[in-house]
Amino acid sequence: MRTSRIRTATLAAVTAALALGLTACGGADGGSKAAGGDHAAGSAPSRSASSGDGKGGAEQANGGGDTKEGARSATASGGTGEVASKDATAGAQQCRGDEMLLTAVHRFAGQQGDHLLVTASNEGTEACWVTSYPAVKLGDVDGVALPHSKKDNPGGDKHLTLQPGGKAYSAVNLFDYGSKNHTAQSFALALRGADGHDGPFYSVHIKGEKPQFSWNEADVLNWNTEKPYDF
């Protein structure tokens, strides 16, 4: 009987222990699930967020790609604009004297480098071009136009396109030897065509402190977008 009771007690103890063990395991599993659930719940937003961020990042990257594409498109359209601009330049007409503001300033008067700085401004509403060098007659309008300077840079055969408000510069080099010279305060200027022929002449008055100038010989520089002798 004792043995039976001991075995029964032992079996009851083992059963209780097993039950407790199972309960503990069940609790652990539940906790794990809960923790896992919490972890899943906690990581879900995190995943969502990271996924969202990832998406957002991807979207931003794509957006960046779109931006790059946009930039490429802009560049392409810029390129197209440049092409259009070139086409517009190609379609530009020759500048006409009546749409140009022609001015001149006497610079370095009586010094080495004595010259007349000529400025031609496009006062029209459309782009136009100038080429070569201006035809210039000093003093006497019925005189012969001055020659092109032999020391000038090449490239005078190109079309120099002036947008509305754009400017081109030339210079009349004056060589005064001190005797048998000519004196004037104005000159006549004409724009040359691509064929080298002169257009109508326009009178240009000299501005500055010393509008009067003297010369024995003189020559002219090609049109340029930068001022010559701009020391």
C-alpha positions as CSV (number, residue, x, y, z in Angstrom):
1,M,0.0,0.0,0.0
2,R,2.8,2.3,0.8
3,T,4.4,1.6,-2.4
4,S,1.2,2.3,-4.2
5,R,0.7,5.5,-2.4
6,I,4.3,6.6,-3.1
7,R,3.8,5.7,-6.8
8,T,0.5,7.5,-6.9
9,A,2.1,10.5,-5.2
10,T,5.0,10.4,-7.5
11,L,2.8,10.1,-10.5
12,A,0.7,13.0,-9.3
13,A,3.8,15.0,-8.7
14,V,5.1,14.2,-12.2
15,T,1.7,14.9,-13.7
16,A,1.6,18.2,-11.9
17,A,5.2,19.0,-12.9
18,L,4.3,18.1,-16.5
19,A,1.2,20.3,-16.4
20,L,3.3,23.1,-15.0
21,G,5.9,22.6,-17.6
22,L,3.3,22.6,-20.3
23,T,1.7,25.7,-18.9
24,A,5.1,27.4,-18.7
25,C,5.9,26.3,-22.3
26,G,2.5,27.5,-23.4
27,G,3.0,30.7,-21.6
28,A,6.4,31.0,-23.2
29,D,5.0,30.3,-26.5
30,G,2.3,32.8,-26.0
31,G,4.9,35.3,-24.8
32,S,7.0,34.5,-27.8
33,K,4.0,34.9,-30.0
34,A,3.0,38.0,-28.1
35,A,6.5,39.3,-28.3
36,G,6.7,38.1,-31.7
37,G,3.3,39.7,-32.3
38,D,4.6,42.8,-30.6
39,H,7.8,42.6,-32.5
40,A,5.8,42.0,-35.7
41,A,3.5,44.8,-34.7
42,G,6.4,46.9,-33.8
43,S,8.3,46.0,-36.9
44,A,5.3,46.2,-39.1
45,P,5.2,50.0,-38.9
46,S,8.9,49.9,-39.0
47,R,8.8,47.8,-42.1
48,S,6.0,49.9,-43.3
49,A,8.0,53.0,-42.5
50,S,11.2,51.5,-43.9
51,S,9.2,50.1,-46.7
52,G,7.5,53.5,-47.1
53,D,10.9,55.2,-46.7
54,G,12.3,52.7,-49.1
55,K,9.5,53.5,-51.4
56,G,9.8,57.1,-50.6
57,G,13.5,56.7,-51.2
58,A,12.8,54.9,-54.4
59,E,10.3,57.5,-55.3
60,Q,12.8,60.2,-54.4
61,A,15.3,58.3,-56.4
62,N,12.8,58.0,-59.2
63,G,12.0,61.6,-58.5
64,G,15.6,62.2,-58.7
65,G,15.6,60.2,-61.9
66,D,12.7,62.2,-63.0
67,T,14.6,65.3,-62.1
68,K,17.5,64.0,-64.0
69,E,15.2,63.2,-66.8
70,G,13.7,66.6,-66.4
71,A,17.2,68.0,-66.4
72,R,18.0,66.0,-69.5
73,S,14.8,67.2,-71.0
74,A,15.6,70.8,-70.0
75,T,19.1,70.3,-71.5
76,A,17.5,68.8,-74.5
77,S,15.1,71.6,-74.7
78,G,18.0,73.9,-74.0
79,G,19.8,72.2,-76.8
80,T,16.7,72.6,-78.9
81,G,16.6,76.2,-77.8
82,E,20.2,76.5,-78.9
83,V,19.3,74.9,-82.2
84,A,16.3,77.2,-82.4
85,S,18.5,80.1,-81.5
86,K,20.9,79.0,-84.2
87,D,18.0,78.6,-86.6
88,A,16.8,82.1,-85.5
89,T,20.3,83.4,-86.1
90,A,20.4,81.6,-89.5
91,G,17.1,83.4,-90.3
92,A,18.2,86.8,-89.0
93,Q,18.4,89.6,-91.5
94,Q,21.3,91.9,-92.0
95,C,21.2,94.9,-89.7
96,R,19.9,98.1,-91.2
97,G,21.5,101.5,-90.4
98,D,18.1,103.0,-89.6
99,E,17.5,100.4,-86.9
100,M,21.0,100.9,-85.4
101,L,22.3,103.5,-82.9
102,L,25.7,104.4,-84.1
103,T,28.0,106.3,-81.7
104,A,31.7,107.1,-81.6
105,V,34.2,108.2,-78.9
106,H,37.6,109.7,-79.5
107,R,40.0,107.7,-77.3
108,F,43.7,108.4,-76.5
109,A,43.6,111.6,-78.4
110,G,47.1,112.8,-79.3
111,Q,48.6,109.7,-77.9
112,Q,49.9,106.4,-79.2
113,G,46.8,104.3,-79.9
114,D,44.7,107.3,-80.9
115,H,41.4,105.9,-82.3
116,L,37.7,106.4,-82.6
117,L,35.7,103.7,-80.8
118,V,32.6,102.9,-82.8
119,T,29.6,101.3,-81.2
120,A,26.7,99.9,-83.1
121,S,23.6,99.0,-81.0
122,N,20.6,97.0,-82.3
123,E,17.6,99.2,-81.6
124,G,15.3,97.0,-83.5
125,T,12.9,94.3,-82.2
126,E,14.6,91.3,-83.9
127,A,18.0,89.9,-84.1
128,C,20.2,91.0,-87.0
129,W,23.8,90.6,-88.1
130,V,26.8,92.6,-89.1
131,T,29.8,91.4,-90.9
132,S,33.3,92.5,-92.0
133,Y,34.2,96.0,-91.0
134,P,32.2,99.2,-91.4
135,A,32.7,101.4,-94.4
136,V,34.0,104.7,-92.9
137,K,34.6,108.0,-94.6
138,L,36.3,110.6,-92.4
139,G,35.4,114.3,-92.7
140,D,34.4,114.5,-96.3
141,V,31.4,112.3,-97.1
142,D,32.3,112.2,-100.8
143,G,35.8,110.8,-99.9
144,V,37.0,107.3,-100.3
145,A,36.1,104.7,-97.6
146,L,39.0,103.8,-95.3
147,P,40.8,100.5,-95.8
148,H,40.7,97.5,-93.5
149,S,43.5,97.3,-91.0
150,K,46.2,94.9,-92.0
151,K,47.0,94.2,-88.3
152,D,43.4,93.1,-87.5
153,N,42.5,89.6,-86.4
154,P,41.0,87.3,-89.0
155,G,37.3,86.3,-88.9
156,G,35.7,89.4,-90.4
157,D,33.8,87.2,-92.9
158,K,31.6,85.8,-90.2
159,H,28.1,87.0,-89.3
160,L,28.1,88.6,-85.9
161,T,24.5,88.3,-84.7
162,L,23.1,91.1,-82.4
163,Q,20.0,90.4,-80.3
164,P,17.8,93.4,-79.7
165,G,19.8,95.7,-77.5
166,G,23.0,93.9,-78.5
167,K,26.2,95.8,-79.4
168,A,29.1,95.4,-81.7
169,Y,32.3,97.4,-81.7
170,S,34.8,98.6,-84.2
171,A,37.6,101.1,-84.2
172,V,39.1,103.7,-86.6
173,N,42.8,103.8,-86.1
174,L,44.2,107.3,-86.5
175,F,47.8,108.0,-87.6
176,D,48.7,111.6,-87.2
177,Y,52.2,112.6,-88.4
178,G,51.8,116.2,-87.3
179,S,51.8,117.9,-90.7
180,K,49.6,117.9,-93.8
181,N,47.0,116.2,-91.7
182,H,43.2,116.3,-91.9
183,T,40.9,117.4,-89.1
184,A,37.2,116.6,-88.4
185,Q,34.6,116.1,-85.7
186,S,32.4,113.6,-87.5
187,F,32.4,110.9,-90.1
188,A,30.1,108.8,-92.2
189,L,29.5,105.1,-91.7
190,A,27.8,102.4,-93.7
191,L,27.3,98.7,-92.9
192,R,28.7,96.2,-95.4
193,G,26.7,93.3,-96.8
194,A,27.8,89.7,-97.1
195,D,28.7,90.6,-100.7
196,G,31.0,93.3,-99.5
197,H,28.8,96.1,-100.9
198,D,28.2,99.2,-98.8
199,G,24.8,100.2,-97.6
200,P,23.6,103.8,-97.1
201,F,26.0,106.1,-95.2
202,Y,24.9,107.7,-91.9
203,S,26.6,110.6,-90.2
204,V,28.2,109.8,-86.8
205,H,29.2,112.6,-84.4
206,I,32.1,112.1,-82.0
207,K,31.4,112.2,-78.3
208,G,33.8,112.7,-75.4
209,E,36.1,115.5,-74.1
210,K,38.0,115.8,-77.4
211,P,35.6,115.2,-80.3
212,Q,38.0,116.7,-82.8
213,F,40.5,114.3,-84.3
214,S,43.3,114.5,-86.8
215,W,44.9,112.0,-89.2
216,N,47.2,111.5,-92.0
217,E,46.3,107.9,-92.5
218,A,43.6,105.8,-91.0
219,D,42.2,102.2,-91.2
220,V,39.3,100.3,-89.7
221,L,38.9,97.1,-87.6
222,N,36.3,94.3,-88.0
223,W,33.2,94.3,-85.9
224,N,33.6,92.6,-82.6
225,T,31.5,91.8,-79.5
226,E,34.4,93.2,-77.3
227,K,35.8,96.7,-77.3
228,P,39.1,96.9,-79.1
229,Y,42.0,98.5,-77.2
230,D,40.1,98.3,-74.0
231,F,43.1,98.7,-71.8
